[in-house]
Amino acid sequence: MKKVTGLVLALFGMVSCCQAEDATVQRWSAEKANQWYAGQPWLVGCNFTPSTAINQLEMWQADTFDPVTIDRELGWAEELGMNMIRVYLHDLLWQQDSEGFLQRMDQFLTIADKHHIKVMFVPLDSVWDPFPKLGNQRAPKPHVHNSGWLQSPHIDLLKDPARHDELEGYIKGLLTRFQHDKRVLLWDLYNEPDNHNVESYGSFEPGNKGELALRLLHKLFQWSWQVRPDQPLSVCLWKGNWRKGELDELNRIAVDYSDVITYHHYGPFIDLKAQTELLFPYNRPLICTEYMARPTGSTFMSALPYFKKYRIGACNWGFVAGKTQTQYPWDSWEQTYTAEPPQWFHEILRPDGSPYDVNEVEFIKMMTGK
């Protein structure tokens, strides 16, 4: 890394200060955020991709958008008592056909609303394949976890800060279209911004990805504040130290700029509890937007009672096993599997709607009151 001069540091400090001042104006107060959350039921749901889609493009492109499967699978989610889902989008869809994309989003929201489920949209994602392409998507690699999932934006765009503004129309377009839509729960602007995908695509990732993501993250919030939708804005915490006063720069922005604190945790309950309690002093609603990986000790049986006790939103990864193949573990990128593992990593149901684990499904229903 090149040495940074004192003048540059001073200028960066002035920019950060101004951005922080903007945040105090545009970000919801803790009182407003907690008032919004008090009007919600206990939020329970999953990260949702229909079983017929390998990634965001296959889910949303006109030729492969599958409302029949979406309706059927969200019906199963409703039967479990789920009332929210987290759903990924992609900036290339906006470039391809913005109006058609928005219409399909509206159709999706109508289906979800039919099942009394609110939607948390994720416009950008820093995980998995850094080279997305529109059109027909490749078939899944046999027995490999998320073998076709895509980063948004393309890594070439992320690597060039001069191109970051190309995303402004996409972000503002989404938020403007749905800014007053009560079917939208929350905008989770950028998933795991500094994830380097070491085991899968690490050799293609820039060494300064965290710095690039931080620059984009500032702009994402500025664009979003210019629209200022009725729904809360957030960017998740997923690694590092979350203790108040000890945050690194990216986590600090995620905490200081988000209306509602969202976070990920895939570890055993003792670690989940410890990490979650580091977030209590921020005095904002908490939603765990990714958890549940059985072999790591992150399970419904351990996590849901805790989330319910403290009224923390709970959104596990995965629902119906399908083309994303996330019933296979992360290490399927490094070692060969020839059949489903005896213990599924993620997912709850098989493609026909039958449960992977009957007892687990009954437990979820008990927790949600179904």
Helices and strands as residue ranges (DSSP letters): H 6-26, H 30-38, E 44-47, H 56-60, H 67-79, E 84-88, H 91-114, E 118-122, E 124-125, H 155-158, G 161-167, H 168-177, E 184-188, E 190-191, H 198-201, G 202-204, H 209-227, E 233-234, H 249-257, E 261-264, H 269-277, G 280-282, E 286-290, G 294-296, H 300-309, E 313-317, G 330-333, H 358-368
